[in-house]
Amino acid sequence: MYSKHIRALADVKDGKWYKALNLVQSTADRDSCLINGYLHRLEGDFGNARYWYGLANQTMPGNSLEEEWNRLCDLISSG
């Protein structure tokens, strides 16, 4: 699963939003939910973003998108 999360985050960095979403939308593990929330936040769909962060037992953060991308990379790589 880890490699799927890393691939999704790399796709985000490359501007491939839909490709990243396709990797994480069909699973409900914590990291997939966080990435899914981030993706919806990136597109401006804050209601959907809050929903996905909530599934990961987190509130939608108020940090910048860049800070959140970095946080997710650190979180996922630390296992």
N, C-alpha and C positions, 0 to 999 in steps of 0.2 A: 504494500500500500504506500509505503514511504516514497518510492520512486514516482508514483502517480502524483503525489502532492508536489514534489519537487518539479516535475514536468509541468504541472498546472501553473506554478508560480513563474517558471521560466517562460511559459506561453504568455502570461500576463505582461511580463517585462518586454516581450517581443510584440505586444499589441494584439495578440491573438485571443481576445476575450472569449469568443464562442468556443474555441478549441479548449481553453482552460475550463470553461463551464461544463463542456461535455465530459471532461475527465472526472469531475467531482460531483455532478448533480445526481448521479444514481446511487451514491453511497451516503450513509448517515453517520459515519465516524466523526469524531470531534474535529479533526483537521480538515476533512472535506467540508463540513458545515462552516467552519471559519473561513475557508477560502471562498466558498459559495457566498457567504455574507459579504466578504470583501468585494467580490465581483459585482454584486448588486449595489453595493455602496459606490463603487467605481462608476457604474452606469447611472447613478442618481436615484435608484429605486430603494429609498431608505426603509420603507415598510417591509419589503422583502428582505433587505439586509438585516433588519432587527430580528425578523423571524429566524433566519439562519444562525445568527449569533446566539439567539436564545436556545436553539437546538443544541448548541455547544456549551450551554450554561454560562454564557457570557453576555454582557450588554454590548451594544454597538459602541465602539470606542470613538472618542472625539479627536483622536490624533489625525495627522495628515495621511493621505493615501500612501505616500512614500514611507512614512514611519510605520504604518500598518503592514505594508509589504515586507519591510525589514523585520518587523516583529514576528510575522508569520514564518519567514525564512528561518529566523533564530529558533522559534518554537519547534518547528518541524525537524530541523537538523539536530536539535538537542534530544529528540526522541520522546 
